[in-house]
Amino acid sequence: MVEAAEVKAQVRRYYQATTEDYLKYYQTDWHHHMHFGFDRDLPKGGNPTEHLVRYLAGLAGLGDTGKALPDESPLVLDAGCGVGGSAIWLSRELGCRTVGITLVESQARMAREFARRGQALRTRFAVNDFQTPAFKEKSFDVIWAVESFDHSPDKAQWVKVMAGLLKPGGRLIIADGFAASPPRDASQAKAYRHFLEGWAVPHLCTFAQMREYGADAGLELSYEEDLSFDVLPHSLAIFRFGLLFIPWRWLKRSLGFSSTEKLGNALATFYQYKTLKAQLWRYGAFCFRKPG
């Protein structure tokens, strides 16, 4: 297994190098999300990435609590918050109190500014390691991990840490990629490697392993769903970015004007669709509940 410190450094370098690309090309500067979109029952003109957040909020049992007193609304930890998309939406639309943590100081600063502009009054952001977050046990009603769980080198241990941070009755929401079929030849193995390495992912676990991690941490599985079909249109749109950006990033990298992380990101946008279509991985959503 890759050392945790090495993975942490890789993830930090990746987001330091590529966040500006998300802002510019993924329209993150206005919707603030850095993850796949969800197309099932998407309203005409709706935003797929925000639609996924709305769907996951329903799985987590987060209704509109905007009229609740500040100290009574659910407290949500967005573990690996990027520039704050989920935390801001949950705060602004549902009245949740949210705390977002990221390894990258520039992301935390952006998230605070986006929250201020969006009048998300019940959210805050900090630089913190989501492997060992600096919070007391039994602090949160919901822990939210949308495409951050995959960065963990020891996924079983991460789930145990999150379980400790949940209040009794609290929920852990995970939406991410999960391993499916192994590569069938060298070409698929290369594509799968580019997909994971380009996005600073040490490895993916399977659905079965995810269930085991939850059970070993003392959590009850309340929901599990394969969302691969629903994210496939968005995966295709991301793939088309790769078609455009790989030659450009490769040229700039060879001339010393771009980073390895930016080129890797371009390769990952291309190969994520290829490997999803080949069923080497699938996109899943899980909700676990802490008894009590």
N, C-alpha and C positions, 0 to 999 in steps of 0.2 A: 504493500500500500504506500502511496506517495505520502511523504511527511506533511503534516498539517501546516507547518510554517512555510514550506515551499508552495503549497496550494494557496495559502493566504497571500503570499507575495505575487503569485501569478494572477489571482483574481484582482488584486489591487492594481497591478500594472494594466490588466485588460481594461478595467473601467476608467482608469485615468486616461488611457489612450483613446478609448472609443466613445465615451459619453458624448463628445461633441458630434460624432457621426449620428448617434441616436437623435440628438436634438435637431440636426439639420436635415437628415434624410428620412428619419422614422417619424417625424413630426412630434417628437417628444417635447419640444418647446411649448406646445399648446395643450397636448393631452396628458403629458407627464408620465406615460406608461412605457415600460421597456420590456414587454413580453408579447407572447403570441396573442392573437385575437380570436374571438369566438363568434361563429357566424350563425349558430342556430337561433332562429326567431329574431334575427337582427332587424330592428326597424329600418326602414328606408332612410338613408343618410346617417345612420347611427355609426358610432365608433366601435369597431370590433374589440379593441383592447379594453375599453371601458365596459363593454358588454360582458366580457369575461369576469371583470371585477364584480359587476352587479350579480352575476350568476353565482359566483363563489360566496358573496355576502349572504345570499339566500341559503346556501348550504350550511353556512356558519350560524344561521339563525339570527342574523343581524337585521332587524327591522328598523323602521324609522324611529329613532329615539331623540329627535331634534328638540322635543319639548321637555325632555327629562332634565332634571337639575344636573349641573356639570359633574358632580361627584357620584351620580347615580347611573350615568350612561356607561355602556360597556367600554372597558379599557383594552385596546388592541395593540399588540406588538407586531409591527411590520418588520420581520427579520430578513434583512437584505432588501432595503426599500428603494434602492436606486435614487432617482430624483423625486421620489415622494408620491408617485401616482396613486397607488392604492390607499395610502394613509390619508392623503388629501381628499380623495373621493369619499371614503368612509366617514371622515369628519364632516365634510361639507354637505353630503347628501343624506347621511343617516344619523348625524349628530354624535358619532362615536368619539371618545377620547383616544387618540392614536399616538404611538411613539414609533418612529422609524429609525432604524439603525443601518449604517453602511460603513464600509472600510475606507471610503474616499471622502476626504474633507470637502472637496469641491462639489460633490454630489449633495452633501448635507447642506451646504450653503445655498445651492440652487433650490433644493427642496423647501428650505425656509422661505425663500423669496417667492416661489410658486404658491406656497401656502398663504403667504401674505396677500398676494394678488387675488387668489381665489377665495379669500375670506374664510379659510379653514381654521377656525378659531380654537379648535380643541386638539391641535396636533403640534408635535415638536419632533425635532430630529437631532441625532447625535452620531458621532463617529464611535463605533463600537464593533467588536468582533462577534458575529452571530454564533460562532462556535462556543464562546464562553462569555455570554452577555452579562453585563454588570448590573443585574437586577436581583431583588430579593425573590425567594421562592414564593409561589402562590400569589403572584402579583397581577396576572392578566386573565381576562375573561376569554380572549381569543388570541392565538398566535397565528400569524399569517405569513406564509412562505410561498410566494409565486415566483417560480423560476430562480429561486436562490438555494433551495434544498440541494439541487444537483451539484453545487459547488463544494459541498461538504465532503471531505475525504473519509470520515468515519460517520456514516449516516445513522447507524444504530445508536451511537453515543449521542449524536445531535438530538435525536428524538427523545432520548432519556433526559437530556438537559432541558428541552422544551417542556416536557411533561412536568418537570419540577417547578417551572415558572408558571404553570397554569393553576388557577384556582380550582377547587372542586366543582365539577360541572362545566369547566372550561373546555374550549374546543381548539384543536390544532387543524388548520387548513393548509393543505399542500396541493399545488398545481404545478406540474413539471413533466419533464421527459423521463421515461422509464424504459429500461432495456427490454427487448422482446426476443426476436430470433437472432442467433449469432450470425456474423457474416458468412456467406457461403463460398466466397472465393477471395483472392488477394485484392481484387478491385473494390469489392464491398468493404473489406477490412480497411483499405486506405481511405475510402470515403467516410467511414465511421470514425476513423482516427482524426481526420480533418474537422469533422463536425464537433467532436468533443474538445479537441485541443484548441480549436479556433475560438471557442467560447469559454475557455479556462475551466473545463469540467473534468475532474479526475476520473470519474466513472459514473455510470447509471446503475441503479438497482432495479430489480424487477417488481412487478405488482405483488408477487408472493412475498418477497423480502420486505416490502413496505408494510404488509400486514404483520409480519413477524416482528419488525422493529416496534410497531405500535403496541402489540401484545406484550413484548418483553419490557416495555416502558410502563406497563400497567394501564394502557389506554384502551378504550372500547372503540372499535370501528363502527361508525354510524353511517358512513357513506363512501362508496367507491364507484368511479365511473371512468370508462375509456372515452376520452374526448378527441381522439385522433381525427375522426371524420369531420368534426366541427372546427378544428383548427387548420385543416388541410388547405382551404382556400387562402388563408392568411399565410401559411407556410409557402404556398406557391408564389404569392406576392413578394415575400422575402427572398425567395430563390431568384426571382428576376433581378433583384438588386445585385445579387452575386454575379449574374451574367455580365452586368455592366461594370461592376467595381473590381473584379479580380484582375483583368488586364491592367487597369489604371493603377491599382494598389501594387501590383507586382512591379510595374515600371518605376513607380515612385520609390518603392523599397529598394530596388536594385540601384537606384541613383542616390540613395541615402536621404531621401526627402520624406520618408514615411517609416512607420514602425512595424516590427514583426507582428505586434498585436493587431494593428489595423489590417494588415494582409490576412492574418489568421481569421479575423472577423469576417472579411469578405469571403474567404473560403468556406467558413461555417455557414454563412447565409445560403451558399450554393448547395452544400452537401447535406444540410439539415433536411431539405425537401427530398433529395435523392434517397436518403436513408429512411425517412419516414414512409415514403412510397414503397420502399423495399421491405417494410415492416421489420427493420432492425431495431426500431424503438417505437414507442407510442406515447401519446400525451395523456396523462391521467390526472384525476382530481380525487383527493382523499379528505375525509373529515373524521377526525378522532375525537372522542370525548373522554375527559377525565372523570372517573366515578366520584360520586359524592353529592 
